[in-house]
């Protein structure tokens, strides 16, 4: 730690990147409650205290296990007049002593690797208040085929993944992606520049110091030779919450359709669309081998009638099984009431519970991201016809299953 003491940063980053990630969070409360995990000497914590929220009056709790870093932060906060709004706490990021829903913004630049990306996504979600945001960064491969030299350094200590694999982990953990940023080389220079100068001048006095110094010098050398093959990406996320209430606070009752619902489902699809094509498609899919019992869902209105409908059927990606979400329909009188969202969330939860891994949908690019969908092109998945990239989207339900790349094969009733 002596090599790192007093350095302005403890991982690649910059104030510019911190501000960019903060801008992707969207509106926050006037005085947001912020948790900075693995804060180091607190460069991000200080910026967030000064600039997060509508009035830049965030209340920041900054945690780290290394007390000297926390002392640096306390001194810097006092010097900037922020000591009343920055609280430095010595705590283990794997056992954080905070109640569920305590924070509007959870922040972790360059620190999630201590737990691992997947564990951080899972364990830190509970800390978010309704409408909360999680921002964290993760080192990843930027080269499609990383060299043996780069892998020889990373694989034994922290195996890196691709953007697609990390996107799948984000989706499988129940988040929607608000934005992501590949950090520029200048962020690495801001960290490695001062660290490299110190490492070049350092003289080890003990075997332990010699080992630590050798490790830092190796890390710097690998970056010099292979830095074009890996980088840090910042992720800005919001939880996807199943069963969200409608704007009036009502929760819609959702369930699998029964045989008795067929006529009502057809009526909803006829009402929701300008032509009978979608209603006819549902009827044709019921008679097709792609139909999966239990994956046609309805939302009931207050009187028990069918208010909305959503359907998943079997499709393929380059021969591998996936699910196609189509159609999704809501009674026009109940559109924008939350009925459609409720039935989609319930259907996706049912698919996940059955062990399904991948869902694809062609639809409005401003609607489906709320469920966690991202452009399918991030996974190398494409439609069998020309379609805007942002309209063909994918949702990974189980990231333990490799995401196939290739062309979507739709059931015959789709006619494509």
PLY file of the C-alpha trace (Angstrom):
ply
format ascii 1.0
element vertex 416
property float x
property float y
property float z
element edge 415
property int vertex1
property int vertex2
end_header
0.00 0.00 0.00
2.98 2.36 0.47
3.39 2.52 -3.31
-0.19 3.76 -3.54
-0.26 6.10 -0.55
-1.01 9.67 -1.55
-1.74 8.91 -5.21
-4.69 10.87 -6.61
-6.34 7.66 -7.88
-6.26 3.97 -7.08
-7.67 2.76 -10.40
-8.02 4.08 -13.95
-10.42 7.01 -14.06
-10.92 10.75 -14.38
-13.30 13.45 -13.25
-14.55 13.58 -16.84
-15.52 9.90 -16.79
-17.12 10.21 -13.36
-19.23 13.12 -14.61
-20.17 11.21 -17.77
-21.35 8.20 -15.77
-23.25 10.48 -13.41
-25.01 12.14 -16.36
-26.20 8.72 -17.58
-27.98 8.11 -14.26
-30.74 10.54 -15.17
-32.57 12.62 -12.57
-31.71 11.95 -8.93
-33.35 13.31 -5.78
-32.36 16.84 -4.75
-30.27 15.40 -1.92
-29.43 11.89 -3.04
-28.04 9.35 -0.61
-24.88 8.03 -2.24
-22.74 5.03 -1.29
-19.21 4.94 -2.75
-17.89 1.39 -2.35
-14.13 0.88 -2.32
-13.68 4.63 -2.33
-9.89 4.72 -1.90
-8.78 8.30 -1.17
-12.18 9.48 -2.37
-11.75 11.28 -5.66
-15.17 10.13 -6.89
-16.80 10.59 -3.48
-15.78 14.24 -3.36
-17.06 14.92 -6.87
-20.36 13.17 -6.16
-20.83 15.12 -2.93
-20.37 18.38 -4.82
-22.28 17.60 -8.02
-24.81 14.75 -7.65
-28.46 15.65 -7.30
-30.45 18.60 -8.50
-28.72 21.00 -6.13
-25.38 19.22 -5.86
-26.06 18.48 -2.20
-25.57 14.75 -2.08
-24.93 12.97 1.20
-22.10 10.52 0.52
-21.12 7.51 2.57
-17.69 6.32 1.40
-16.44 2.89 2.46
-13.04 1.26 2.28
-11.05 -1.21 4.40
-7.79 0.78 4.25
-7.92 3.38 7.02
-5.15 5.62 5.57
-7.28 6.12 2.45
-10.22 7.10 4.62
-8.05 9.59 6.50
-7.01 11.14 3.19
-10.67 11.45 2.26
-11.65 13.04 5.57
-8.90 15.64 5.23
-9.82 16.42 1.62
-13.52 16.72 2.45
-12.78 19.12 5.30
-10.52 21.22 3.08
-13.34 21.53 0.52
-16.03 22.26 3.07
-17.70 18.93 2.39
-16.99 17.19 5.69
-20.62 17.57 6.73
-21.78 15.64 3.67
-19.06 13.02 3.26
-18.89 10.25 5.84
-15.90 7.90 5.60
-16.62 4.44 6.99
-14.26 1.50 7.38
-16.25 -1.50 6.14
-15.94 -4.67 4.08
-17.67 -4.32 0.71
-18.67 -7.98 0.99
-20.52 -7.40 4.26
-21.82 -3.85 4.10
-23.55 -2.75 7.34
-26.42 -0.85 5.72
-30.16 -1.47 5.60
-31.90 -2.48 2.41
-33.04 0.47 0.30
-30.68 2.91 2.01
-29.23 4.64 -1.05
-30.38 6.40 -4.21
-27.02 5.86 -5.90
-24.48 3.09 -5.31
-21.11 3.83 -6.89
-18.06 1.60 -7.39
-15.41 2.82 -9.81
-12.54 0.37 -10.16
-13.44 -1.65 -7.07
-16.06 -4.28 -7.97
-13.32 -6.74 -8.95
-12.62 -7.27 -5.24
-15.92 -9.18 -5.00
-16.23 -10.05 -8.66
-18.66 -8.42 -11.09
-21.43 -11.00 -10.72
-21.37 -11.01 -6.93
-21.33 -7.22 -6.81
-24.40 -7.06 -9.08
-26.26 -9.50 -6.86
-25.28 -8.30 -3.39
-25.43 -4.56 -3.89
-28.90 -4.48 -5.45
-30.57 -4.71 -2.05
-29.02 -1.36 -1.06
-30.91 0.58 -3.74
-34.00 2.58 -2.88
-36.88 2.57 -5.39
-35.66 4.35 -8.50
-32.05 3.86 -7.41
-29.04 3.52 -9.69
-25.97 1.30 -9.56
-22.77 2.53 -11.25
-19.76 0.25 -11.36
-16.82 -0.41 -13.64
-15.30 -3.66 -14.80
-12.18 -4.53 -16.75
-12.97 -6.45 -19.94
-11.44 -7.71 -23.14
-11.65 -5.17 -25.94
-9.93 -7.50 -28.41
-11.98 -10.27 -29.98
-9.09 -12.72 -29.68
-6.79 -11.64 -26.83
-3.13 -12.60 -27.18
-1.42 -15.28 -25.14
0.65 -12.61 -23.43
-2.39 -10.68 -22.24
-4.12 -13.86 -21.09
-1.01 -15.03 -19.25
-1.28 -11.96 -17.03
-5.06 -11.78 -16.53
-6.31 -15.37 -16.53
-4.56 -16.51 -13.31
-5.65 -13.52 -11.23
-8.89 -12.13 -12.68
-10.19 -13.72 -15.91
-11.66 -10.99 -18.08
-14.82 -11.32 -20.16
-16.18 -9.61 -23.25
-18.69 -6.78 -23.25
-21.34 -9.26 -24.38
-20.64 -11.62 -21.48
-20.82 -8.79 -18.98
-24.02 -7.49 -20.58
-25.50 -10.97 -20.13
-24.47 -10.92 -16.45
-26.15 -7.52 -16.01
-29.39 -8.78 -17.55
-29.39 -12.10 -15.69
-28.91 -10.22 -12.41
-32.12 -8.28 -13.07
-30.91 -4.88 -14.23
-31.72 -2.68 -17.18
-28.86 -0.90 -18.87
-29.11 2.89 -18.79
-25.73 3.38 -20.41
-22.15 2.16 -20.58
-18.84 3.85 -21.31
-15.51 2.37 -22.37
-13.00 4.45 -20.45
-10.38 6.17 -22.64
-6.64 5.54 -22.49
-6.24 8.88 -20.73
-8.03 7.39 -17.69
-5.30 4.74 -17.48
-2.60 7.39 -17.86
-4.09 9.39 -15.00
-3.64 6.34 -12.75
-0.54 4.68 -14.15
1.42 7.90 -14.76
1.93 8.78 -11.06
2.13 5.11 -10.07
4.78 4.42 -12.70
6.95 7.33 -11.54
6.80 6.06 -7.99
7.52 2.45 -8.98
10.53 3.52 -11.05
12.07 5.34 -8.08
11.14 2.80 -5.40
13.68 0.63 -3.63
12.40 -2.45 -1.81
13.63 -2.99 1.74
12.05 -6.38 2.41
11.13 -9.47 0.38
7.46 -8.55 0.70
8.12 -5.07 -0.64
10.18 -6.52 -3.47
7.33 -8.82 -4.47
4.81 -5.98 -4.38
7.07 -3.73 -6.43
7.66 -6.47 -9.00
3.91 -6.99 -9.30
3.29 -3.31 -9.96
6.07 -3.13 -12.54
4.70 -6.19 -14.30
1.22 -4.67 -14.37
2.61 -1.49 -15.92
4.60 -3.45 -18.49
1.58 -5.53 -19.50
-0.44 -2.37 -20.01
2.33 -0.94 -22.17
2.44 -4.04 -24.39
-1.18 -5.18 -24.37
-3.27 -2.17 -23.34
-5.09 -2.20 -26.69
-6.55 -5.60 -25.75
-8.39 -4.70 -22.53
-9.99 -1.75 -20.80
-12.40 -0.61 -18.14
-16.07 -0.13 -18.96
-18.41 1.82 -16.70
-21.94 0.47 -16.34
-24.98 2.54 -15.31
-27.81 0.27 -14.20
-31.29 0.28 -12.67
-33.06 -2.76 -11.24
-35.90 -4.31 -13.19
-38.67 -4.87 -10.65
-41.24 -7.54 -11.46
-44.82 -6.67 -10.63
-44.37 -2.89 -10.66
-47.62 -1.16 -9.74
-49.45 0.92 -12.30
-49.41 4.73 -11.90
-52.33 4.54 -9.46
-50.50 2.03 -7.25
-52.62 -0.94 -8.33
-50.93 -4.29 -8.95
-52.29 -6.16 -11.93
-53.13 -9.82 -11.45
-51.26 -11.88 -14.03
-51.49 -15.59 -14.83
-51.00 -18.14 -17.62
-53.84 -18.14 -20.09
-56.34 -21.02 -20.02
-58.35 -22.53 -22.83
-61.28 -20.37 -21.71
-59.22 -17.21 -22.43
-58.67 -17.84 -26.15
-61.55 -15.68 -27.36
-60.70 -12.84 -24.97
-57.02 -12.97 -25.96
-58.02 -12.73 -29.61
-60.30 -9.79 -28.81
-57.51 -7.91 -27.03
-55.12 -8.42 -29.94
-57.79 -7.35 -32.45
-58.42 -4.20 -30.43
-54.76 -3.37 -29.89
-53.60 -3.57 -33.51
-54.83 -2.02 -36.74
-55.11 -5.36 -38.58
-56.03 -8.91 -37.52
-52.50 -10.17 -38.27
-51.39 -10.38 -34.64
-54.60 -12.06 -33.50
-54.29 -14.56 -36.34
-50.63 -15.13 -35.43
-51.54 -16.09 -31.86
-54.14 -18.55 -33.11
-51.68 -20.07 -35.59
-48.95 -20.37 -32.97
-51.31 -22.27 -30.65
-51.47 -24.99 -33.30
-47.73 -24.93 -34.02
-44.93 -26.98 -32.47
-43.30 -23.76 -31.26
-46.10 -23.21 -28.71
-44.90 -23.64 -25.11
-47.68 -24.33 -22.61
-47.52 -21.89 -19.72
-45.77 -19.11 -21.67
-48.87 -17.29 -22.87
-49.83 -14.85 -20.12
-52.71 -12.48 -19.44
-53.24 -9.57 -17.08
-56.71 -9.26 -15.62
-58.63 -6.03 -15.30
-60.45 -5.08 -12.08
-63.52 -7.02 -13.30
-61.51 -10.14 -14.12
-61.57 -9.60 -17.86
-58.41 -9.97 -19.99
-56.74 -6.55 -20.06
-53.43 -7.48 -21.67
-51.68 -10.45 -23.25
-48.08 -11.45 -23.98
-46.71 -14.57 -25.67
-43.39 -16.39 -25.83
-42.80 -19.13 -28.39
-39.79 -21.19 -29.39
-37.41 -19.71 -31.91
-33.74 -20.36 -32.63
-30.51 -18.45 -33.10
-28.25 -20.30 -35.53
-30.04 -23.47 -34.41
-29.75 -22.84 -30.65
-33.02 -22.54 -28.71
-34.35 -19.13 -27.72
-37.71 -17.47 -27.18
-39.56 -14.93 -29.32
-41.68 -12.39 -27.47
-44.60 -11.55 -29.77
-47.17 -10.29 -29.77
-47.72 -8.05 -26.73
-51.13 -6.42 -26.59
-53.19 -4.37 -24.17
-56.80 -3.22 -24.29
-56.59 0.31 -25.81
-58.70 1.63 -22.95
-56.04 0.42 -20.52
-52.88 1.34 -22.40
-50.35 3.31 -20.32
-52.00 1.88 -17.20
-49.24 -0.63 -16.51
-51.20 -3.70 -17.60
-48.89 -4.41 -20.55
-45.74 -3.99 -18.49
-47.13 -6.21 -15.76
-47.94 -9.08 -18.11
-44.52 -8.88 -19.83
-42.66 -8.93 -16.51
-44.70 -11.87 -15.28
-44.12 -13.77 -18.52
-40.36 -13.17 -18.43
-40.25 -14.34 -14.81
-42.11 -17.50 -15.80
-39.63 -18.15 -18.61
-36.69 -17.68 -16.26
-38.26 -20.06 -13.74
-38.49 -22.73 -16.47
-34.77 -22.42 -17.16
-35.02 -20.51 -20.42
-31.89 -18.50 -21.21
-32.60 -16.01 -24.01
-35.57 -13.89 -25.18
-35.72 -11.87 -28.39
-38.20 -9.19 -29.38
-38.69 -6.90 -32.34
-40.38 -3.84 -30.95
-40.29 -0.20 -30.01
-36.79 0.73 -28.81
-38.15 3.06 -26.13
-40.40 0.39 -24.56
-38.52 -2.88 -24.15
-35.34 -1.58 -22.45
-37.42 -1.09 -19.30
-37.44 -4.88 -18.98
-33.69 -5.13 -19.48
-33.57 -5.71 -23.25
-30.55 -4.41 -25.17
-29.83 -4.39 -28.92
-29.37 -8.00 -30.02
-26.38 -6.91 -32.06
-24.38 -6.71 -28.81
-24.44 -10.52 -28.93
-23.99 -10.86 -32.68
-27.67 -11.77 -33.13
-29.50 -10.51 -36.21
-32.98 -10.72 -37.66
-33.57 -12.64 -40.92
-34.76 -9.38 -42.52
-33.72 -5.72 -42.54
-34.62 -3.97 -39.30
-33.23 -0.98 -37.34
-30.53 -2.16 -34.96
-32.19 -0.60 -31.91
-35.51 -2.35 -32.62
-34.21 -5.95 -32.54
-33.42 -6.59 -28.88
-32.36 -9.42 -26.61
-32.67 -10.31 -22.93
-30.44 -12.91 -21.28
-32.25 -14.73 -18.47
-29.46 -17.16 -17.58
-25.86 -16.09 -18.21
-24.50 -19.55 -17.40
-25.65 -20.57 -20.87
-23.47 -19.22 -23.70
-25.36 -16.67 -25.79
-25.50 -17.89 -29.38
-24.65 -15.58 -32.26
-26.24 -15.74 -35.67
-29.57 -15.32 -37.44
-32.92 -15.73 -35.72
-35.11 -18.56 -36.96
-38.79 -17.79 -36.36
-41.62 -20.33 -36.17
-43.41 -20.92 -39.47
-46.54 -18.93 -38.52
-44.44 -15.74 -38.51
-44.03 -16.16 -42.25
-40.34 -15.15 -42.39
0 1
1 2
2 3
3 4
4 5
5 6
6 7
7 8
8 9
9 10
10 11
11 12
12 13
13 14
14 15
15 16
16 17
17 18
18 19
19 20
20 21
21 22
22 23
23 24
24 25
25 26
26 27
27 28
28 29
29 30
30 31
31 32
32 33
33 34
34 35
35 36
36 37
37 38
38 39
39 40
40 41
41 42
42 43
43 44
44 45
45 46
46 47
47 48
48 49
49 50
50 51
51 52
52 53
53 54
54 55
55 56
56 57
57 58
58 59
59 60
60 61
61 62
62 63
63 64
64 65
65 66
66 67
67 68
68 69
69 70
70 71
71 72
72 73
73 74
74 75
75 76
76 77
77 78
78 79
79 80
80 81
81 82
82 83
83 84
84 85
85 86
86 87
87 88
88 89
89 90
90 91
91 92
92 93
93 94
94 95
95 96
96 97
97 98
98 99
99 100
100 101
101 102
102 103
103 104
104 105
105 106
106 107
107 108
108 109
109 110
110 111
111 112
112 113
113 114
114 115
115 116
116 117
117 118
118 119
119 120
120 121
121 122
122 123
123 124
124 125
125 126
126 127
127 128
128 129
129 130
130 131
131 132
132 133
133 134
134 135
135 136
136 137
137 138
138 139
139 140
140 141
141 142
142 143
143 144
144 145
145 146
146 147
147 148
148 149
149 150
150 151
151 152
152 153
153 154
154 155
155 156
156 157
157 158
158 159
159 160
160 161
161 162
162 163
163 164
164 165
165 166
166 167
167 168
168 169
169 170
170 171
171 172
172 173
173 174
174 175
175 176
176 177
177 178
178 179
179 180
180 181
181 182
182 183
183 184
184 185
185 186
186 187
187 188
188 189
189 190
190 191
191 192
192 193
193 194
194 195
195 196
196 197
197 198
198 199
199 200
200 201
201 202
202 203
203 204
204 205
205 206
206 207
207 208
208 209
209 210
210 211
211 212
212 213
213 214
214 215
215 216
216 217
217 218
218 219
219 220
220 221
221 222
222 223
223 224
224 225
225 226
226 227
227 228
228 229
229 230
230 231
231 232
232 233
233 234
234 235
235 236
236 237
237 238
238 239
239 240
240 241
241 242
242 243
243 244
244 245
245 246
246 247
247 248
248 249
249 250
250 251
251 252
252 253
253 254
254 255
255 256
256 257
257 258
258 259
259 260
260 261
261 262
262 263
263 264
264 265
265 266
266 267
267 268
268 269
269 270
270 271
271 272
272 273
273 274
274 275
275 276
276 277
277 278
278 279
279 280
280 281
281 282
282 283
283 284
284 285
285 286
286 287
287 288
288 289
289 290
290 291
291 292
292 293
293 294
294 295
295 296
296 297
297 298
298 299
299 300
300 301
301 302
302 303
303 304
304 305
305 306
306 307
307 308
308 309
309 310
310 311
311 312
312 313
313 314
314 315
315 316
316 317
317 318
318 319
319 320
320 321
321 322
322 323
323 324
324 325
325 326
326 327
327 328
328 329
329 330
330 331
331 332
332 333
333 334
334 335
335 336
336 337
337 338
338 339
339 340
340 341
341 342
342 343
343 344
344 345
345 346
346 347
347 348
348 349
349 350
350 351
351 352
352 353
353 354
354 355
355 356
356 357
357 358
358 359
359 360
360 361
361 362
362 363
363 364
364 365
365 366
366 367
367 368
368 369
369 370
370 371
371 372
372 373
373 374
374 375
375 376
376 377
377 378
378 379
379 380
380 381
381 382
382 383
383 384
384 385
385 386
386 387
387 388
388 389
389 390
390 391
391 392
392 393
393 394
394 395
395 396
396 397
397 398
398 399
399 400
400 401
401 402
402 403
403 404
404 405
405 406
406 407
407 408
408 409
409 410
410 411
411 412
412 413
413 414
414 415
